[in-house]
Amino acid sequence: MIRDARFADIPAILMLLQEGYARSHYAKEGRASIDVKEAKRLLFNAIQRHGGQTGGSCWVQVSEANGTVCGLIAGTLARPYMIGTGLMATDLFWLAGTGCPVGDAFRLMRGMIEWATAKPDVIEIRCGTTAAIQARFSWQGILPGR
């Protein structure tokens, strides 16, 4: 089930982020670790700003299966290069953990893209996912060509 994230989800989201981080090249190379205090601050602020229309607004949804948070999308609106006119939408986190229902990762991203597409000031949607994912879905009309 996809739903908006709640403040009470922050501990579960942190566990999911730690699971995802353990699979990252940063963890494998030992170059960085998760700053839990900063992660909590970021998640709190993002959930507080969920669904807005202006710069700094966020989109935060989770996938939940059997009462457990197993997927996450956190996106934001920001000015291009922080000084440009208009807004760019981008994801901060997008991951699906163990036990996440098939298709929920896609549904999480689609929700963020639909949110961003509905904002008149959004001039670009640039996801931090791989170019292969964008290329695969853009021809199907899933990723808007903004």
Disulfide bonds with the S-S distance in Angstrom:
none
